[in-house]
């Protein structure tokens, strides 16, 4: 009798301890050890959020979502707006915009529309481990959407890069579902730069706001020099390892799903998570906006932490009443702007001069190399050593495709070898209409 009572007590104490740790876990714990972001690095993010919000606007001269700082996008710089009736259900709506003040060509993709069935078609077109890509795994539906969008806008982007000159950067941005499309477009363009006028890798940027977990860990670390993810406090989407199609299948009972995922992940060791090549993650470098503390009421002045995490990469689901509200794009933009204003005030108040830009670039490159080394040391599947990564970065645009193809062939699962970038594009978008067919269809409509 005493033995059974002792076992019951042990079980109760264990369950109570687990419940306490999970219920008291807050989003700020994920980035406790990360260094703070600098104002120069974080400066583009609020206006990139504004560019994504422009996809939702009907008239940029009279925006429905008034920017907090009075910054308005110039309607004359809007190159193209593609709504749902012109995407043919292949990808979310998007815009192409020229920011002449900051010398950027921005392609912004909107997030999931809960009442539009075509977004669900993109979302549900996936199975765990269905699509291998560039030595890792990615979400199949998002990859198809990215390839379709690039195929449709290839000539437009090339023309703009040629007309505006090499000083202009090519920026891909997206929110939620659109963040996955933007991130995978960036991966494709980085490896096909010769098709985009030979643009340099450091002139390509991606900003994934409230990002979807769309690529395996080795790819998330490999492209951390060009892809940036922005997460607000307790946002559920970058943390939930459950496939996207399951998350939004339970959208009306999201707390139940998150609690179930918490229980399931409790019994999965960290080493097993790292060695699962099919497990998807938020892409690139992560900027974490923190504004709430443990056992403190209300919001505090937001601060931003940044890193290229490998182990513990936003793997803990936060059971909070703010998990869905922190996913809202409008709220992320406002908190990002507040954080940027505070960083600028702090920088101006400092007596020593700011870190030179060249030194800062060297610091970011070293952090990327350290993350690549960390991934190799943890035996992350298909992780690339820093020496091999530097070789890929130094190669010319003409030979970039051959290098990636050679790297992919080492992890080929088919007898004939892994498909090249051209083969992959043809196989995934071969059934899609050509640019001429799209133009004819738009004219008829």
N, C-alpha and C positions, 0 to 999 in steps of 0.2 A: 504493500500500500504506500509506504513512504517513498519507494523508488518511483512509482507512477506519479506521485505528487511532485517529486523532484523533477521529473521529465517535463511535466506540465508547466512547472515554474520556469524551467529553462526555455521552453518553447514560447511562453508568454513574454519573457524578458527579451528573447531574440526578436520576436515580432514587434514588440514595442520599440526596441532600438531601431529596427529597420524603418518603422513608420515615422519615428522622430527624425531620423536622418533624411528621409525622402521628403517629408512635409516641410522641413525647415531648410531644405536646399534652395538657394535663390540663384538667380542668373549671374550675379556679380562674382560668385565663386569660380566660375569658368575662367575668368581672366584676372584672378587675384595676383598672380605672379607675372603678368605681362607688363611691359613698359608702357608709359603713356604715349599717345600719338602726338605728333607735332602739328602745328597749325598749317604748315606748308603741305604736308601729306594729306591732311583731312580737308583742305580747302575746297576741292572740287565736289565733295559729296552732297552738300545741300543743294547746289545748283543742278547736279545730275538728278537728284530727286525731283527737282522742279521740271526738268526735261521729261522725266517719265510721267509726271502728272499732266504734262501737256498732251499726252496721248488721249487722256480722258476729256480734254477740253474740246468744245465745238468751235470756239473763236478765241484765238490767243490774245486778241486786242481787248477782250472782255472776259478774263478768266473767272471761272466759278470758284476756284480754289485760290484765294488771294495769298500771295507769298508774304511771309512775316517780315521780310526786310524791304519790301517794295520792289524787288527785282522782277522785272517783266521780260518775257521772251519776245523777241522781235518777230511779228508775223511775216515780215518780208524775208526773213531768213529760213522760213520753213520750206524745205525742198519738196517734201512729199508727205502726205498723210494717207495711210492705207487702213480703212475700216474693215469690219467683219465681212461685208459683202464683196470685198475684193481679195480677201485671203483664201477664199474657197475652202475654208475649214482646215487649212493646212498649218496655220500658225496664228498666234494672237495678233491683234492690230498693233501697228507700230508707226513711228514717224522718222523722218530723216531731217535733221536740223543742222545748220551751220552756225556755230558760236564764233563770230568773228572777233569778239573781245578776247577770248581765250584760245583762238586758233584751233578749233576742234570741229570735226565732223561727227555728229552724234546720231547713232541709230538706237532709239529707245523703244522697248517692247513693254506693253502693259501686262498686268497680272491676270490671274484667273477671274473670269466672270462666272459667278455661281449660277446665273440663269441662262448661260449660253452653252448649248450642247457641244459645239465644235471644240471648245476648250477641254471638255471632258474626253473627247475622242483623242486629243493629243496626250492628255494625262494618262488615260487607261491603256494606251498602246505601249505596254511594257510588261515584261516578266523579269523576275530577279535573275540577273546574269544572262539576259537575252542578247544584249549587244556588247561585243568587245570592240574597243576603239582605242587606237594609239597605245596599246599595251596595257589598257585598263578596261573597266566597265563603266558604261554610261546609261542614262535613261534613254530607251529606244525612241519613244515618241518625241522627246525634246530634241534628240539628234536629228530626226527626220524634219522637224519644224525648222531647225537651224539651217539645214542643208537647203530646204525649199526657199527660205527667206534669202539666203545668200545667192542662190541661183537666180532668183527674181531680181535682186538689186545689185548684182555683180557689175553690170555696165554703169549704173548710176554712181556707185562708189568709186569705180575706176576713173570715171569722168571727173568727179569732184576732186579726187586726189591729184589728177593731172592739172586741172585748172587752178587749184588753190596753192599747189606747190608743196615741197617736202616739209615745210615748217608746220603744216597742219597735222594734228594727231587724229587717229581713227578711234572713236570711243563707242563701245557697245554697252548698253545699260538696260536693266530690266528689274521688275519687281515680282517676287513670288514665282509664279509659273514662268513669267517672262525672264526672270533672272537665269533660269536654267538654259533657256534658248540663247540668251546673250552670252553666257559663259561658254557654251559649246560652239557658238559662232566664232568666238575669240580663238579657241583651240584650232579650229579649221583654218582661219585666216593666218594665224601665226605660222602654220605649217604650209601655207600656200601663198606666201607673200609675193612671189613672183607674178601671181595672177592679179595682184593689186598694186601694180606699178613698182614692185620692189620696195615697198615701205619697210622701214626698219622695225625690228621687234620692239624697241623702246618707244616707238611712236604709236603703239597699239595698247589700248587700255580697256578693261572691262570693270564695271561697277554693278555687282549683284546685290540688290537691296532686298532684305529679308529673304535670303537665298534658299532655293530648294536644294535638297541633297541630290545632286545630279551626276556625280562622278566618283570613282574609287579614290582611295587615299593617295596612291602614287601619283595620279593625275592632279589631284588637288594641290599637292606639294610642288609638283613639277612646274605648274603654270602660275605659281604664286607671285612671280615677278610681273605678271601682266593682268591677273585677275584679283579684284578686291571684293570681299564680301562685307556687307554692313548689317550688323545685328543689333537690335534694340533690346536690352535687358533680358526679358524672359521669353522672347519670341519662340513659339513651339516648332516652326517649320525647320529651321536649321538643326534642331536638336533631335528630331524624331527619326530614328533609323527605319521605321516602317515605310515601305514603298509609298510613293505619292498616291497611287491609285487607291490604296487602303485608307490613307489619311482622309482624303476627300470623300471616300465612300462612307466614312463615319462622321462626316462633318456636322451632323445634327446631334451626335453624341460624342463630341470630341473629348470631354473630360473622362468618359469611360475608357476611350481608346488610350489616352495618355497614361491613365492609371494602370491599365493592363501592360503597356509598354514598359512602365517603371518596374513592375513586378518581374516581367520577363528578363529585362536587362540586368536585374540584380544578380541573376544566376549565371550570367555570361562573363567569364573572366576577361580582363583587358587584353591579354595576349591573344585570345581567340578572336576578339573583335579586330585587332590589328592584322591578323593573318587571313582574314576573310576577304578574298579579292573582289567579291561581289557586293560588299557592303558599301553603300554610297555615302558621300560626305558633302558638306558645303564647300564650294571651290575657293582656292587661292588664299591670299592673306585675309585675315579677319580683323575688322574694326568693330569693337564691342562698346556700345554706348551704355554706360551704367548710370542709373539715376535713383536706385532704391537700395537700401541697406537692410540687414537682418534686424528684426525687432524694432524698426523705426517706421513711424507712420509718415505717409506722404512722399512726395518726390523731392529729391535733392538736386542741386545744380549738376547737370550731367557732365561726366568725364568720359574720355575715350581711351581705351586700352587697345593695343594692336600687337599681333604676333602672327607667325606662321606655325601654328600648333601641329604636332603630329600625333602623339599619344594624348588621350583626353580631349580630342578635338570636338567639343560641343556634343559629347556623347551622353550627357545626363539630362533627362527630361525634367523640366521644372513644373511642379504642380502649383500653379499660381492663377489667381483670377485675372492676371494681366497677360497670359500667354497669347490670347487672340488680339487684344487691343494693341499690344506691342508689335503686331504684324502689319498694322495699318500704315500705308505709305505716307499719308498726310501727317500723321503723328511722328513718324520717323524723320521727316523733313524738318519739322519744327524743333525737335529735340537735337537734331544734328546741327542746326543753325545756332541754337543756344550754346551747345558745346563748343562750336567754332568761335563764337564771340568771346567765350570765357578763355579759350586758349590764346586768342589774340591779345586780350587784356593782360594775361599773365606774361606773355612774351614781351609786350611793351614795357611792363613793369620791371623786367629783369635788366640789370646793369650790363652784364656781359653780352657781347653780340651773339646773334643767332648762329647756329651751326652752319658753316658754308655748305652750299648746295652740293659741291663735288664730294665733300666728306660724307654728307648724308646719303648720297647715292652709293658710295662705297660701303656704308653701314648696312643699307638695305640689301646689297648684293651679298655681303658676308652672312647676313641673317638667312638669306635664301640658301646659300651653300650649307650652312649649319643645319637647316631643316632637311635638306636632301641627305646629309650625312646621318642625321637622326633616323630618317626613314629606313636607310640601309641597315643601320645598327639594330633596329627593331625587327628586321626581317620582313618588312612590308612587301607583299608580292609585287614584283615588277618595278620596284623602286630603282631610280636611276642614280648612280654615284655622281658626285659633283664634277669629277673629271670628265665624265661622258656628257654631262649637261653643258659644261663650258664648251666642249667641242661642238655641240649642236648649236649653241648660241653664236659661235664664231664663224660658222659655215656661211657661205654666201647664199642668197635667196635662190639662185639657180639650182644649187645642190641640196637644198633643204629637204625636198621631197624624197630624194634617194636616201638621206640619212635616216629619216623617220621610217621609211619602208624597211631599211635594214634592221632598225631597232625592233620593229614590229615582228619581223620574221622569226626572231628568237622565241617569241611566245605564241607562235601560230598553233592553232588547234586543228587546222584542216590539213589534209595530206598535200595539197598543192601550195601551201604557204598562205600567209595572211594577205588579204587584198590590199592593193595600193590605195592611195587617197582617191585616185580617179575611179578605180573599180568600186570602192565603197560608195562614192557619190552617185555613180550610175545605178548601183544596185538599190540604193535607198530612195532615190528621187527619179528613177527611170520612168515610173508610172505617172509622175507629175506632169502637168502641161508645161510646154516650153514658154519662153518669154513672148514669142509671137502669138501663141494660143491665148496666153493670159491677156495680152493687149486687145486681141479680137473679142474675147469674152467681155472685157471691160467696156469696149466700144458698143457692143450689142446691148449691154445693160444700160 
